[in-house]
Amino acid sequence: MPSQVRSQLRLIVGLGNPGADYAKTRHNAGFWFCEHLSRELGAPLKHEARFHGLVGAWRATGVHLLLPQTFMNRSGQSVRALMQFYRIEPAEMLVVHDELDVPPGQMRLKFGGGSGGHNGLKDITAQLGTQDYWRLRIGIGHPGDKNEVVNYVLKPPRKEEQTEIESALQTALSAWPLLAKGEFEAATQRINSKPVATKKGNS
């Protein structure tokens, strides 16, 4: 594993769109994770204009949480502003986002790579000039037709999908102590493992 991948995390970014109209849509899965983590860590999110987003700080370790309020395709503006102020390196950041190519209930933790067509990742990579940061991809599934993608991500998940996504978010939260300590291999094993399917008819 490259040395830069062993860096301690100092910034967790959840991607989504601001405002009540988008709060429950699939595209806001990254927001959902950070909101859960904010409560878990006792790090309330507050709007900070200089960072164009909602920001929380876990004072025990100096880890910052960020929910950009710039809309998805300009997420990099918020991310870059905070990283420059606190002198955070890209390898010290985890970006949490929705992922079409992963089914609901599953996740993928990875370091680096392309944007996969995700506009939030595209803008962050463009603003930072590098792809070398951690990503937590929250599966939302694919509508099956690329022409329906925009409509799909901007709608709430179906009830059964929401249940699966929430279960995945809880698994990711359970892996947080590993991530916080920089134990990325162990965190990856926990997060990337497929959930055990329950057989219908079993009590």
N, C-alpha and C positions, 0 to 999 in steps of 0.2 A: 504494500500500500504506500503511495507517495507520501512523503513527509508532511506536505501541506494539508493532507486529508486528516491528520491527527490533531489539528487545531481544535481548541475548545470553542464551543458555540458562544457567541456574544450577542447575536441578533436572530430573532425568530420573526419572519415576515409572513403574515397571512394575506392571501390575495382574494380580492372580491370587488364588488362595486358598492359605493356608499349609498345610504338612503333606504327608507322603509320599503320602497318598491322592489328592491333587489335582495332584501335581507334573507328571504327563504329560498332563493333560487340556487340551482346546482352550482353556478359559477362562484358562489360565495362559500364554498366548502372550506377554503383556507381561512376565511374569517371565523367560521364556526370553531375550528381547532384552536385558534388563538384566543377566542373568547372563553373556551373551556379552560385553556392553560392559564389564562389571566386569573380566573376564579381559583384554580388549584394552587397557584403560587401566591395568591394574595397580592397581585400586582394589577390594581385597577387601571383601566385604559382611559386616558384623558387626551383631549384634542390639543395638539401642539402645532400652531400655524407654521412655525419655522421648518417643520418636518412634513407638512402637508398630510398629516395623518393622526390616528389615535395611537398613543404611545403608553406603554407600561414598563416598569422596571422591577426586576426581581433583585432587591437590594442585597440579598445574601451572596449573590455571585456576580452582580453587575450585568446580567443578561437583560436585554431589552426586547420588548414585544412591539411590533409595528403593524398597524392595519392602514395602508395607504388610503387616503380619501380623495384620490385624484382620478378615479375611474380606472378600470383595468389596464387599458392600453397606454396609460401614463404612470404606471406603478413605479417605474425606475426613477422618476423625479423625486418621489418621497424617499425611496430606499437610499439613493445616493446622498441626499441631504443629511440623513441621519448617520450614515456610515462615515461621511467626511467629518462631521462634528465630533463623533466619538472615536474616530480613527480605527474603524473596524475593517478588517480585511475580508474580501469575498469568501475565503475558505472558512471564515468564522460565522457565516450566515447560513441559516436554513430557511428556504422559501417553501411554504405550504400552499398547495394549489389543487384545484379540481383536475381530474385526468379522464379524458374520454376513452382512452384505450385500456383502462383498467375497470373491471366490473364493480358495481356497488358492493361494499363489504370487504374489498381488498385494497391494499396500499402498496406503494413501492418507495423505499428510501434509497437514494442514489446520490453520487457526487458527480457534478459536471454533466456534460451532454448537451444536446440541442434543445430547442424550445418545444418541439412537437407541434408547432402551430399555435401554441398558447400565447396570446397577446401580452399577458402580464410578464411572462418570462422573456419574451422578445424584447420588451422595453427595458427590463432590468439588465439584460445582457448588453444591450446597446449603450445604456448609460454607464455601465461599469467597464465595458470593453473586455469582458471575460465571461466564460461559461463556468468557471471553476468555483462553484458554490454548491452547497447541499440542497436537495429538493426532497420534499415529502409529497408524493403524488397520491391524492385521495380519489379513489375510483368512483366515478359517477355513471359509467357505462356510456354506450354510443347509441344514437337513435337509429343507426343502420343506413342512413342516407346523409351524405355530407352536406346536402343542401338544407337539411333540417337542423344542423348543428347549432347555429346562432339561436334559433327559436328554442331548441332543447335546453341549452345551458342557462337560458334566461327564464326558465320555468322551474317551479318547485319539483322535487323528486316525488314519485308516487309513494304512497304510505309504506309499502313494503321496502322500497329502496331507501327511504329515510331511516327506517329501522336498521337496515344493514350498514348504512353510512355512519350512523351514530355508534353502532357496535365497533366499527373500524376506528372511529375517533377515540373511543375508550381504550382500545388496544394501543393506539399511538400514545395516549396519555400515560398508560402503564409503562411504556418504554422511555418516558421522559427522563427518569433518573439515570438511565444508561447514556442517553444523549447528553445530559448535563455534565456527565463525567468524561465525555469524549470517548465512550466505549461504543464506537460506531459499528463494529462488526457484530457485537451482541445485539445492538438495537436493530440492525438490519435484519438479522435472523428472526427476531420477534415480530417486527413490522411486516416483513415481506412474506411470512408464512401464510398459506391460505387457511381461512377459517374452516374448522371441521364441520362438514355438512350434517345437519340433523335429519334423521330419517323420518318421513311422514308417518304418522300413526303411532309413533313412540310417545309414551307419557313422560 
